[in-house]
């Protein structure tokens, strides 16, 4: 399975096929297209570490990820606290059959003012420690809106 756009859309290849671009018959590869140098960076720019803004980070693919500590079974949905490591979120849904995960994505989409389809659970299906991938936003906006929600609580 090949993941595109930071895991938000997926392209599936049939059994026994390769999910890669193929050259047309008679077409030639440009010189040096398949050559790689071991130990050297592929890009001309020096490697810069990606900025980390506490629980909000940018992964190497360019996607924005949030580390969340979910607390299902609360009376209401709320972002309760921002720590150096995670964003604590209280969820009204129970932690059974994915209801808590769906409620988390729905609540984050409302708090961050994004579409529900732009908020995807990446890791932590059966754990209280979760990682969520976001599309079409910046880490600064996420921190600002999360802090505002936590202060209102």
C-alpha positions in Angstrom: 0.0 0.0 0.0 1.4 3.4 -1.0 0.5 6.4 1.1 0.0 9.8 -0.4 -0.5 13.2 1.1 0.8 12.3 4.6 -1.4 9.3 4.9 -4.7 11.1 4.2 -5.3 9.3 0.9 -4.2 5.9 0.0 -3.5 4.2 -3.4 -3.8 0.5 -3.5 -2.0 -1.7 -6.0 -3.5 -5.0 -7.2 -2.0 -8.3 -6.2 1.4 -8.9 -7.9 1.7 -5.4 -9.3 4.1 -2.7 -8.3 2.8 0.7 -7.2 5.5 2.7 -9.1 5.7 4.7 -12.2 6.6 2.7 -15.3 8.5 3.9 -18.4 6.7 3.8 -21.7 8.1 1.3 -24.2 11.0 2.9 -26.1 11.4 5.7 -23.5 14.9 6.1 -22.0 15.8 7.0 -18.5 17.8 10.3 -18.2 21.5 10.0 -17.3 22.1 9.5 -13.7 18.4 9.1 -12.8 18.9 5.8 -11.0 22.3 6.7 -9.4 22.4 7.3 -5.7 25.5 8.1 -3.6 25.6 6.2 -0.3 26.1 8.3 2.8 25.4 11.6 0.9 22.3 13.7 1.2 20.0 13.6 -1.9 19.2 17.3 -1.7 21.6 20.1 -2.3 20.4 21.9 0.9 22.0 21.0 4.2 19.7 18.9 6.4 17.9 21.1 8.9 16.1 19.6 11.9 12.4 20.1 11.8 11.0 22.4 14.5 9.3 20.9 17.5 6.7 23.0 19.3 6.0 20.8 22.2 3.2 18.3 21.5 2.8 19.7 17.9 5.5 18.6 15.5 6.2 18.4 11.8 7.2 15.0 10.6 9.8 14.4 7.8 7.0 14.2 5.2 5.8 17.7 6.1 2.6 16.6 7.9 1.7 18.2 11.2 1.3 15.7 14.1 -0.2 16.2 17.6 0.6 14.0 20.6 -2.6 13.7 22.6 -3.4 12.0 25.9 -7.1 11.1 25.7 -9.3 10.7 28.8 -12.6 9.0 27.6 -15.7 8.8 29.7 -15.8 12.5 30.8 -19.0 14.6 31.2 -18.1 16.8 28.2 -15.5 17.2 25.4 -12.7 19.6 26.2 -9.0 20.3 25.8 -8.0 20.3 29.5 -4.3 21.0 29.5 -1.2 21.6 27.4 2.0 20.1 28.6 5.5 19.9 27.1 4.8 16.4 25.8 1.0 16.2 25.1 -2.3 17.9 24.8 -4.7 16.4 27.3 -8.2 16.0 26.0 -11.3 14.9 27.9 -13.9 13.0 25.8 -17.5 12.3 26.6 -17.6 9.1 24.4 -16.7 5.7 26.0 -13.5 4.0 24.9 -15.3 1.2 23.1 -15.5 0.2 19.4 -13.7 3.3 18.2 -16.3 5.7 19.6 -13.7 7.6 21.6 -11.4 7.9 18.6 -14.2 9.2 16.4 -15.2 11.7 19.1 -11.6 12.9 19.5 -11.3 13.6 15.7 -14.6 15.3 15.7 -13.8 17.5 18.7 -10.4 18.4 17.4 -11.9 19.4 14.1 -14.2 21.8 15.9 -11.6 23.3 18.2 -9.0 23.8 15.4 -11.7 24.9 12.9 -10.9 22.2 10.3 -13.0 19.7 8.4 -13.4 16.3 10.0 -11.7 14.7 7.0 -8.5 16.8 7.7 -8.1 15.2 11.2 -6.9 11.6 11.0 -5.8 9.3 13.9 -2.4 7.9 13.1 -1.3 6.0 16.1 -2.9 4.8 19.4 -6.1 3.1 18.3 -6.4 1.2 21.6 -4.3 3.4 23.8 -4.9 6.7 25.7 -1.7 8.1 24.1 -2.6 9.0 20.5 -1.0 10.7 17.5 -3.2 12.7 15.2 -2.2 13.9 11.7 -3.6 17.3 10.5 -3.8 18.8 7.1 -3.9 22.4 5.9 -2.8 24.2 9.0 0.3 25.4 10.8 1.8 24.3 14.2 1.5 27.9 15.5 -2.3 28.0 14.8 -2.8 24.6 16.5 -1.0 25.7 19.7 -2.8 29.1 19.8 -6.3 27.5 19.4 -5.5 24.7 21.9 -4.2 27.2 24.5 -7.4 29.3 24.0 -9.6 26.2 24.5 -7.6 25.1 27.6 -7.9 28.5 29.2 -11.7 28.6 28.6 -12.0 25.3 30.5 
